[in-house]
């Protein structure tokens, strides 16, 4: 049963409730984490990024540059922390670069 909102409820609250009731968080997180990757890593990395996919708190990123992949692998923990901070919650706990 849907909760009824009064006229004072913000659109943000209404949408948050809708997303929660319909179990849409994981799909929205998948889209948001792709945006977070591009925003945080910048155009240089984005140009070499083929795919970004979130599965069960693991972020899979496919890169076209082996040199870039090697460089980013040294900062895995920092990247995970930055993305989770950008998302405002722990969305990922593992990063796989391929």
C-alpha positions in Angstrom: 0.0 0.0 0.0 1.4 3.4 -1.0 2.0 5.9 1.7 0.1 9.1 1.0 2.1 12.4 1.0 0.7 15.8 2.0 1.1 18.8 -0.2 4.2 19.8 1.7 6.2 16.7 0.7 9.1 17.5 -1.5 9.5 15.9 -4.9 12.8 14.4 -3.7 11.0 12.7 -0.8 8.2 11.4 -3.1 10.7 10.0 -5.6 12.9 8.5 -2.8 9.8 6.7 -1.4 8.8 5.5 -4.9 12.3 4.2 -5.6 12.4 2.4 -2.3 8.9 0.8 -2.6 9.6 -0.5 -6.1 13.1 -1.8 -5.2 14.8 0.4 -7.9 17.9 1.4 -5.9 20.2 -1.1 -7.5 19.3 0.0 -11.0 19.7 3.7 -10.1 23.0 2.9 -8.4 24.3 1.2 -11.6 23.6 4.4 -13.6 24.9 6.7 -10.9 28.2 4.8 -10.5 28.9 5.1 -14.2 28.4 8.9 -13.9 30.5 9.0 -10.8 33.4 7.1 -12.5 33.4 9.6 -15.4 33.1 12.6 -13.2 35.8 11.5 -10.7 38.3 10.1 -13.2 38.0 12.9 -15.7 38.0 13.0 -19.5 41.5 11.4 -19.9 40.4 8.2 -18.2 36.9 8.4 -19.6 38.3 8.3 -23.1 40.0 5.0 -22.4 37.0 3.5 -20.6 35.0 1.0 -22.6 32.6 -0.2 -20.0 31.6 0.4 -16.4 29.4 -2.2 -14.7 28.2 -2.7 -11.1 27.5 -6.3 -10.0 27.0 -7.2 -6.3 29.1 -4.3 -4.9 31.9 -5.1 -7.4 32.7 -2.4 -10.0 34.0 -3.8 -13.2 35.8 -1.3 -15.5 37.1 -2.3 -18.9 39.8 0.0 -20.2 41.4 0.2 -23.6 44.9 1.1 -22.2 47.0 -1.5 -20.4 49.2 1.3 -19.1 46.3 3.2 -17.6 44.9 0.0 -16.1 48.3 -0.6 -14.4 48.4 3.0 -13.1 44.8 2.8 -11.8 45.4 -0.5 -10.1 47.8 1.1 -7.6 45.0 3.4 -6.4 42.1 0.9 -6.2 41.3 1.6 -2.5 41.3 5.3 -3.1 39.1 5.0 -6.1 36.6 2.8 -4.2 36.5 5.4 -1.4 36.1 8.3 -3.8 33.2 6.7 -5.6 31.4 5.6 -2.4 31.8 9.2 -1.1 30.4 10.6 -4.4 27.4 8.2 -4.1 26.8 9.0 -0.5 26.8 5.4 0.6 28.8 2.2 0.2 27.9 1.0 -3.3 31.2 -0.8 -4.1 33.7 -2.7 -2.0 35.8 -4.2 -4.9 37.2 -2.8 -8.1 38.1 -5.0 -11.0 40.1 -3.3 -13.9 40.3 -5.2 -17.1 
